[in-house]
Amino acid sequence: MNKFFLILLLSFCQFPILSIAINAQNNDALEISKEIFGIKTPKDAAYGAFQRGQYLTALKLALPLAEKGNTAAQTLIGVIYSRGLGVAQNYPLASSWFIAATKNNNISATFELAMLYLNGNGVPKNRIKAAELFEKAANANHREAQYNLALLYIEGVSVAPNITKAAELIKAAAEAGLIEAQYDYSIMMFEGVGVAPDPKKGMLQLEKAAKGGLIEAQIEYATMLYLGKHISPNLEKSIFWYKIAADSNNAVAQNRLAKLYAVGEGVELSLETSAMWRALAQRQGLSDPLLDKLLISISKKDLEAALERARFWPENPPKNN
């Protein structure tokens, strides 16, 4: 039953729900520092150094504060060591600082510690302990904790499966602006998983996730605009979103854009441009026999030009003097 619920929810998405472990290492320093210190925070030297990417300086400035029990400084040090920012990555040392800050109810540290327990980094792997820490942080409205706890409810291993509770948590994280949650909540509303079906509100969440920069949401939104599913068809807008995702080097979007150029649907017909996008998609391992058939009549000259454009993409090939 547990596995069924997970497979059921994943099957609704053309693109799978993101991994439970949100990779905070991909966040920039400003976003991480907001999590640690809060958006409205007094001027702080360690905070400022961290924002500027001066991690060793931030570490030096934070240590005296952390040793005096400053939980924000303790959490900052934990982040620096867990991400390996300017220092060798050291999960055990990071966990010790997160534990200290968690004992004094720093919610960001609680979430970070939960992630370490979830993956067994620096601490023994313990998904039940991770769920407990996620719940503590989620109750304090930490949006990433809400999202991760929701995924554990969907998985139904560390905690009892509860799709309704998962939907509530994902909704809360979505309303707090987490784009992954907005995307997942839109799918849940389309299919009525854990919530009453509401395609109109689902489209609003999907649009937010697309505008927030989530590539999976951009492609899904483009596809629904193209098909007119849950929304009035809009080919121009669909192409706009496919192009954004394609420009981010997403193979699926590149392949779909190639098909549109191959038949001139919504864009000026161009086998050369189509072949360029196909080459970029193929470079990532995505092949499409239907697209190959659409391009069967392309001239050798145009194909060579397309491959040259793909080779220099996203820049243009150098002009011959």
N, C-alpha and C positions, 0 to 999 in steps of 0.2 A: 504493500500500500504506500509506504513512504517513497520508494523509488518511483512508483507510478505518478504520484503528485509532481515530483520533480520533472520527470520526462514529459508529463502532460503540459506543464507550463512552458517548458523549453520548446515543445513542438509548435506552440502557437506563434513563435517568433521566427522570422526568416533568419535573424541573427540571434545567437544565443544570449541569454542574460549574462552579464559580466561575471567574472570570477568573484567569489566571496572576498578574496584578498584584494582590496583596492590598492593599487600600487601608488602609494603616496610619494614615492621617489620621483614620479613624473610631474608632481606639482612644483610650481616655482616657489622660490623662497618666500615671496610675499604671502601666498596662500597658506603655506605651512605656518608662517609666523602669526597669521590671523587666527589660525586654529589654536595656537599656543597662548597668545597674549590677548586675543580678542581684537575686534575691529577698532574699538575705541579704547586706546591704551595710552598712558602717559609716555612721554619720550623716554626711551631706555637705550643705553649705549649698546648692550648686547643684542637687543632687538634690532636696532638700526644696522649693526654690523651684519647680522644674519640676513636682513633684507637685501643688503648690498652684495651678498655672496662672500663676505669676509668671514668665513666660518671659523678659522683659527682664532681670529680676534674675538668673535662672538663667544667661543668656548672659553677663552681666557677671562673675559669679562663676566661670564655667567657663573663660573666655578665658585667664586667667593659668595655670591648670592645663593647658589644652590646649597653650599655647605651650611648656610645659615637657615635653611629650610624654605627658601623661596621656591614654590612649586612650579612657577612658570619657567624659572631658570633650570630647575631639575628636568623638566620636560624638554626644554630646548637642548640640553646636553644629550638627553636620550635620543632625540631626533638626529642630532649630528652624528652620533655613533651608530645608530641603526641604519642611517642612509649612507654612511661613509662619506660625509661631506667635509672634505679637507683633511680627513683622518682615515686610517684604516677602519673598515667596517668591523664593529665589535658588538655583536648582539648581547652577549652576557653583560657587558658593561652598560649597554643601553637599557637592558631590562632592570638592572639594579636602580638606575635613576628613575625609570618609569614606576617601579614598585614604590619607591620613596614618595614620589609625587601622588601616586594613587592613594596611598595611605592617608594623605591629607586632602583627598577628594578633588584632585585636579582631573577634570573630565577628559581633557585631551590625552593626558597620560594614561587614563583608564582605557581609552580606546586603543592607544598604541600598544599597551600591554596585552590587550585582548588579541591584537593581530599577531603578536609574538607567540602567544599560547596557541593560537589557531594553526600556525605554521611550524611550531616547534623551533623557533629561532631564539637562541639564548636561554630558553627555558624548556622543560619537557613539554612535548606536544600534548595539549589537553583541551580538546574542543568543548568539553563541558564547562571548564573554567573560562574559556574564551566566551562562551555564551553568557555566562554569569556577568562577566565584565562588560560585554556588549549591552546587556540589559541595563546595567547600572548607568552606563553612558547614555543609552537611548532614553532612559527615564529623565535624563537631564537635557533632552532635546539635542543630542549630538547626532547630526543627520547621517554621517557615515556609519555610526554605530547602529542607528535605526535600520539602515539599509542592509548591513551585514547580518544583523539579528533576523531580519525578515527572510534572508536567504537560508539561514539555518532552520527557520520554521518550515520553509519549503522543502529543504532537504530531509528534515524529520529524523535526524540521527542523534545529534547532540541534545536536541530538545524534541518534545513531542510534535509531530506534524500539525500545523495549524495554518491553513491557507488564509482564513479570515484575518487572523492576527498578522500574518505576513503582509496582507494587503493594507491593513491599517498603518503598519510601520513604513511601508514603501510610500504610501500616500503622504505621511508626515515628512519623510525625507524629500519627496518631490516638492511639497509645498515650501520646504526650506531651501529649494533651489538646486538640489543635487540632480544633475542631468541624467545620470544613469537610472535614478529612481523615477524620474519623469518618463523616461522611455519605457521602463518596465511597467509602470503604473498604467501607461496608455494601453499597453498590450493586455493587461488584466481587465481594463474597462472594455476593450473591444470584445473580448471573449467571455466576460462575466466570470472571471476566476477570482474568487474571494470577495467580489463586489457585484452589485447589480450591473448588468451591461449598460454602458452609456457611451456609445461611439462618438457623440459630439464632444463630450468632455475628454474622451480619449484622444481625439485629434488635437485639442488644445494643449494637452500634455506633450504629445508627440512633437508639435510645432515648437514648444518651448525647448525641448531637448535638442531639436535640430538647430535652432537659433543659438543654443548654448554651445554648439560645436561638437556634439556627439555624432560621429560619422554614421554609425548604425542607424540613428534616428533620421539623419538627413536622407539616407537611401530609402528607408521605409516611408518617410514622408513624401519623397519624390515619387515612389511607386504608387502610393495611394492617390496622389494628385494625377498621375498618369492614367490609372485605372478608374478613377472616380469612385473609389471605395471609401465610404464614410464621409465623403466630401465631394463637392462638385468638381468634375474633371477640369484640369488646368494644365495644358501641355507646356505652356511657356514657363510657368512656375515650376513644373516638374523638372524641366531641363535645367533651370537655374540651380536647383538643389543637387541634381546629378553632377552638374559641373563643379559645384563647391566640393563635393565628396571626391570627385575624380581629381581635382587639383590637389587634394590632400593625399593623393596616390593610393586611393582605394580601388582595388582591382574590379570589384563588382560594378561600381559606378562607371569606371572606365569602359568596361565591356558594354554596359547598357548605352552609354553615350556613343560608343562605336556603332551600335546598331542603328541609332537614330540618324547618324551621319550617313550610314550606308544606304538608307532609303529616303533620306531627306525629309524626315518627319519632324516638323517643328524647327528645323534648322536647314540651312542650304546644303543640298546634297553634295558630299565630298568624300569620294572613296579614299583619297589620300589621308584626310583627317581621320576617317574611320579606321584606316589601317594603322595610323599612329596610336590611337587609343587602344586598339587591339594589341599592338606590340607591347604597350605598357602593361596591359592586363596579363598578357602571356608571360612577361618577364617575372611576374609573381606567381606563375603556375596556373593561371586561369585560362582554360581553352574553351572555345565555344564552336562546335561544328556548324551551327546555324549561321553564325557570323562569318565563318569561313566561306560558306556558300554564297552569302551576300556579297562577298568581296572577290568572288572567283573571276570576275571580269576586269579587275584592276590591272592597269598597264604596268609593265616592268618599271617604267620611269617613275610613275606615281608611287609604286611600292617602295622603290629605293628612296624617294624623297620622304615618304612616311617613316621609314626606318631611321633615316638620318635625323628627322625631327624627334623621334623617340629617344635616340641616343643622347641628344643634348637637352632633352626636356628636364626641367621646366623652362630652360632658356631656349632661345632660338639658335639654330645652327649658324656658324659664322658665315658671313657673306664672302663669296669669292671675288677677289679683286680683278 
